[in-house]
Amino acid sequence: MDATTAPHRIPPEMPQYGEDYHIFEMMQNMLEQLLIHQPEDPISFMISHLRRNNDNVPRVVILGPPASGKTTIAMWLCKHLNSNLITKENLLERQFSQLSQEAKRYYQVYKRIPNSILVSLVQERLNEDDCLKRGWILDGIPERREQALMIQTLGLAPKHVIVLNAPDTVLIERNVGKRIDPVTGEIYHTTFDWPPEPEIQNRLIQPEGISEIETAKKLLEYHRHISRILPSYPKILKTISSDQPCVDVFYQALTYVQSGHRCNAPFTPKVLLCGPLGSGKKLQAALLAQKYGLVDISCGQLLKEAMAAKSSFGELIQPFFEKRMTVPDSIITKALAERLEQQDCIQKGWVLHGFPRDLDQARMLTSMGYNPNRVFFLNVPLDSILERLTLRRTDPVTGERFHLMYKPPPTIEVQARLLQNPKDSEEYIKLQTDLFYRNSGDLEQYYDRAIIVNGDQDPYTVFEYIESGIINPLPRKVT
């Protein structure tokens, strides 16, 4: 959020351009590289950095205990993102012949190589052209805190760090059941993936080092080191439970890798909330306005206020209200433009709901120069909408509102005098909901970067989803 208090004098196109093309992040990245490498000729260095155009390539670290599935997830991510998979094994396979005799003996005894040598191999690999152009995914590296700090010191900082977690009992069960087909190299499991062919069953062998005791020792060592590694990545870390189907783990990891981190770029929110009647747009707009100081603009309320104030727009609107007719788009857009041009909207930002309702209105809003930079669609099934709205009642004596399920009246006497708004009838709600979803497909296509939110949840859970979509950059496709 933009924390300035002075009125903005910057053309609205400039911050939008900066966000679309990630100008602030690009400058921040260049400054980081200058501080890390400290070149003698900074200008030439920055030009070379821009020509490489590698700010948007994936740089991911995946960590996890044995049998957590991190190698599988890393391979799938590499295939999907067209990036390079880097493991300790393939680094050693490429460079083992170049290691010193001392390092080879160390590896043969301890099954690992010194931190400094491993980090130098990582540095050499990550600086190769294919890693600079297509990005990289480190599988299981760093193994220790010292390695993490040494890699960071060299300026090889990841953008995203994923840690896969599962209960030790689950991991041990996964590991001890592994079997390998020596002919094809396929991996099977005695419980989860046993081959039906007797011929394959008979030739399966048990890999070395997967007994329950050996697995428990590896898990103990992992837990001892991971608690010291994670503090090195405080703002780019995501923990994912691997005790679920592998496909679900992959999509959670992919979603995180394709998301951007919150940055300090100046940003004035212009939020559009779309959803059917009863989806909670009004409540979410009020919560955003309360927390972030945005101007809450309800299209319907705006028209009522203009009519009550007896303004020039109010005189035009009144006949339509009296005859219960739809106000023409031309009048709505003029009233809306007048409100959005006021200084509080320009300075603080706004959250709009109730307009646009169809593709033509969306195009009119864009043509006036009021393009939202965050669009949310609140999807709620018809049954939930009917439950929310058809059970609403109003006490004509006190004016208090009740809900027969969530906020029932306190006494039978109060319940007897409650009235229902005609707009809360089932027929009217079905008509309005059907009308919204008939147009929502075109709107979602028009606002192609819109975020779809499940509105059939606790309102504060919905608010957290919307809030995260505003304070974080929009997800983008990693290339």
N, C-alpha and C positions, 0 to 999 in steps of 0.2 A: 504494500500500500504506500501511496505517496504521503509522506509525513509533513510536507510543507503546508504552511498556513496562508501564504500569500496567493492571490489569484494567479492562475496560470496565464501566461502570455504566449505559450508555445502552441503553434498550430496543432490541432488534434491528429493530423495525419502523421506527424513526426513520431510520437510515442508508439503509434500503431505500426509504423514501418520498423521502428527499432525492435519491437517485440516479434514481428513476423520474421525478421531476418537475424534475430539474436545478436544485435549490434553490441549491447552491453556485455553479454557473455563473451563475445569475441574479443572485446577490448580487455576484459578482465583476464582472459586466458593469455593474451599477448603479454600483459604485464607480469603474470606469473612466470612465463617462460623467460622474460628478460631478467627477472630476479634470480631465477634458477641458473641460467647459463651465463649471465653477465657478459655478453659479447662485446668485443672491442668496437664493432660497428653496429649499433642498435638498429639503424634504419634498414640496412641490408638484411639483418637478421629478421626483422619484422616482415619485410617484403617476402623473404623466403618462406617464412612461416605461413603467410597468407596464401602463397602459391600452392603450398602443400594441401591446404584446405582439409585438414584432418581434425578439426574441432568437433565434427559431428559423428566421427566413427566411434563404434563401441569400444569402451575400455572397461572390462568387467573382471572382477575377482569372484570366484565361487568357492566357498569353503564349506566343509561339512565332515562329519565323522565317517568312519568306514561303513559301507552299505547304505549310505544316505541317498545314493543315486546322483551324486554331484557330477560324475563323469558323463552320465547319460544326458543330464540337463545341459551340461556344457556343450556336448556334441550337437544336441538339437538347436541350441542357441546359435552356435557357429554356422550350422547349415542354414538356419532361417535368416541370419544377419549377414551371411557371406563373409565371416571374419575368421581369424586364425585361432585354433585351439592350441594352447601351450600348457604342457604338463611337465613335471619333473622328469618323467620317463622319456618323453620325446626330446627334451633338451639334452639329456645324457646320451641318448642314442645318436644325436647329431654331433655332439662335441666330446664324447667320452675319449676318443682317440687322442684328443688334444690336451687332455688333463695331464697334470704332472703325475709321476709315479706315486708320490706321497698322497695325492688326492685320491688316486685309484685304490691304494691300500686302505685309506680311511673309509672309502665307500664299501669295500669288500668286508671290512670288519663291522662297521656300524650301520650299513645299508643306507647311508646318507652321506652327503658331501658337505664340507664346511660352508657356513653361511656366506662368506665372502665370495667363494667360487660360484655357488648357486646364483647369487645376485648378479655376478658379472655375466653369467650365461643368460640370465633373464634380460639384462640390459642390452646385451649384444643382439638377442633375438627381437626385442621390441623395437629396436632402432633400424631393423631391416625394412626395406621399401614396402613389402606386402603388409607388414603390421602397421606401418604409418598410413597406408592408403585404405586398408580394409578393417583396421582395428584388431583387437585381440581379446581373448578370454583366458584368464589364468585359472587353471583347475588345480585347486589344492595348494596354491602358492599365494602368500607366504605360509610356512609351517610354524614359524616362531616369531615372536615380537621383534627380535633383532633383525630378521629378514624384512619385516614390514617397514621398520624404520630406515633400513639401508636402501630399500627400493624407493621410498618417499624422498630420501635425501638426493637421489639421482634424478628427481623430477619425473619419475614414472608413476604418476598418481592415477589410480582408477577413477572412473566416474560413478560406478555402481559397485557395491559389494553385497553379495547375496550369501547368507548363511542358512544352510539346510539343517533342521533340527528334527529329531525323533527320539522317543524313549529308548534307552539302552536295550531293554528287553526286545523291542521290535527289531532293532539293528542286529542283535545277536541272532535272533531267529532267521532274519534274512540271510545273514552271512553263512551260518552253519549249514543251511540247506542248499547252497550253490553247488552245481555240478556242471562240468564242461565236457562237451563232445570233442574228443581229440581229433576227429576226422574233419568236422566243419568249423570248429571253434565256437559254436553256439553255446550260450550259457542258459542252463535250465535251473529249476528249483524244485526240491522234493515236495513242497507244499503248494506253491503258487503257480508253477509252470512246468508240470511233469509231462514229458512227451508221451503220446499214446502208443507209439510204435515200440514193440518189445526189443527190436534190434537196436534202436537208439538207446533204450533204457539200459541194456546190458553193457554197452561200451562207455557209458558216462563215468567220469572219474572225479574225485574230490580234489579241488585245488589245495595247494599248500598254504598254511598259515591262516586257516579260517575256522579252526576249532573254537569252542566256546571260551576256553581259557585264553587263547591267543587273541581272539577278538576283544575280550574284556580288557586285556593289557593295552591294545591299541586305542580302545575307547578312553581308558584312563589317561593315556598320554595325550590324546586329543583334547580332553577336557582341561588338562593342566595347562596347555598352551593357548587354547582358543580364548580363554578369559583374559589373557594378556594381549592378544592380537586385536580384539574388537575395539578397545579404546583408541586405536590408531585411526579408526574410520567413523567418527561420531556422527557425521551428518549425511553420510552416503550409504548407510547400512540398512539392509532389510532382512529380517528373519522370516523364513517360510517353513512351515511344517512339511516335512517329507513323508509323514505318516498318512498319506492320501494317494490317490492314483497319480501316476507319473505325469500324465497329460495335464492334470490340474496344477501340479507343481510347475510344469513348464510354462503354462500360460500366465501364472502369477509372476514368474521370473521375467518372462518376455514383456509383460505390461510394465513392470518396474524399470527394466532396461530402456524401454521406449519413453519413459516419463522423464521430465526435466526436474532439476532441483530448484527450490526456491532461491531466488537471487535478490540482490539489492537494487535492481533497476527501478527507477521511478515508474509508478503504475497507477493510473486512475481507473478503477473498475467501472465498466458500463455493462451491466448485467441484464440479461433477458431471461425471464422464467416463463416457460411454456408448459401447459398441462391442461387436462380437462377440468371441468367444473368439479370442485371438491378434492383436487389433488394436493392442496396445501400451499399454493403459490403465495397467497396473502400472508400466511404465517411465516414462511421462509423469507419473504421480502422484509417483513417486520424485524425478524431476527438479524438479518444482514444490516439493516439500517441501524439497529440498536448497537451492534458490536463494532461496525466499521464506519458509522456516520454517513452511510450512503443515503441519497434522497430516494425515498420510497414513492414510486409513481404507479398508481393504479389507474388504468385508463378509465374504468367506469367511475371511480371516485373523482377523477379529474373533471369529467363531464358534469357530474352532480355539483361540484364546487363552482364551476363556471356558471351554471344555471342559478345557484343560490346567490352568487355575487352579482347577478344581473349584468354581467359583462356583455360585450358585443357577441361573443361566442355563445353565452348563455341564452340570449334571445333567439339565436338560430337553433339551439338545441332543444329549447322548451317544447315546441310543437311536436317534435318526435317523441319526447318523453310522455307528453300528455296522451298521444295516440298509441303509445307502446310500440313504436316503430323503430327500426334500426337506424341509428345516426349514420349519415353518409360518411364514407372514408375521408372525403375532402375536408369535412368539418373536424373530424377526429384528429387528422394529421396536423391541421393548423393549431388546434388547442395543444396538442402534444409538442409541437415545435416551439410554441411560445413558452411552455414550461421547461423544456430541455435547454433553452437558450439562457435561462436565468443563471446568475453567477454561482449559486450553491451547487447546481448540477455540474457546471464546468469545473468547479474547484474540488468538490468532494467525490463526484461520481454518482451514478444512479443505478437503481434496480427497477426495471420495468416489468409489469405483468398485465395481462388482459389485452395486449396488442403486441404484435400482429396475430391475427387469427387464421390468416390464409396467405398464400404465396403473393397475391397482389399487394396486400398490406405490407408484407415484408419488403417487397421491392420499393414501395413508396417510402418506407422508413429509411432504406439505404439511399434512395435518390435525394433525400433531404440532408444527407450527411450524418445521420445518427446510426452508425453501425456499431452494434454491441461487440465487445471483445470477449465476452463470456456468454454462452447460451446453454441453458439447461432445460431438458425435457423431463418432466416428472411423470412417469408412467404409473398409473394406478388402475387395477382391473375394475370392471363395472360393478361387481358385487361389493367391493370395498367402498366404492363411491356411494352406492345406494345405502349402505349401512351408515356411512358418515352423515349423509344429508337427509334421507327420508325420516330419520328419527329425531331431527332437530325440532324443538318447540320453543315458543316465546310466551312468557307470562305477560298478558296485556295490562295487568295492574302495576307490576314493578318494572316491567321492561327487561327483566332478567331472562337470559337464554339458558335452556337446558338441553340435554341429550338423553333420550330414554334409556340408553345403554350405558354411556360413559359418565353422564352427570344427571341422574334422575332427580325429579322434584322431591323436596323433603317431606311433603304431606300429600294425602289423597285430595285434599281441598285444592291445593295448588295444581295438582295434576289434572283435575277436572276442568280447570279454566284455561289450560294451555292451548295455544293456537299454532297452526302450521302455516308457514309461508307457502303460497301457491307455487313458488319456484322450487320448493323442496318436494314436489310431487314426483312420483316415480316416472310418469310419462314425460315430464319436462326434462328431468335429469337424463333419461335415456336419449332423448332427442339431441340435447346439447353435447353429450358425450360422443354420440355417433357423429355429430357434425365436426367435432374436434379431430377425432381419429381419421375422418375422411380427408382432412387437410393436413394432418401431421406429417404424412409421408413426404409431401412436397416441401414442407417447412424444414424437415430434417435434412433433406437433400440440399436445400438452399443454404442452410447453416451447416455446412459439411464438417465443421470442427466442433459441433455441439456435443455436449456430454449428456449421456442418458443416465438418469438416476431412478432407481426403484423407489417410488414415492409411497409404496405400501409398507412402510416401516414406522417406527417411532419417529416423531417429527424432529427430535434432536439428533437422531442418527442420520436422517436425511440432511439436516443442516451441516453435519460434519462432512458429508460427501460434497455438498455444494461449496462449503468453505475451502476444502482442500483443492477443489477445481479452480478457485479464484486466486488463492495465495501462491499456488504453484504454476509454473509454465504449462501450457497445454501439451499433452502428449504428442510426440512427433515420430514419424517413421525414421528409424536409424538406418543410414545408408553407408 
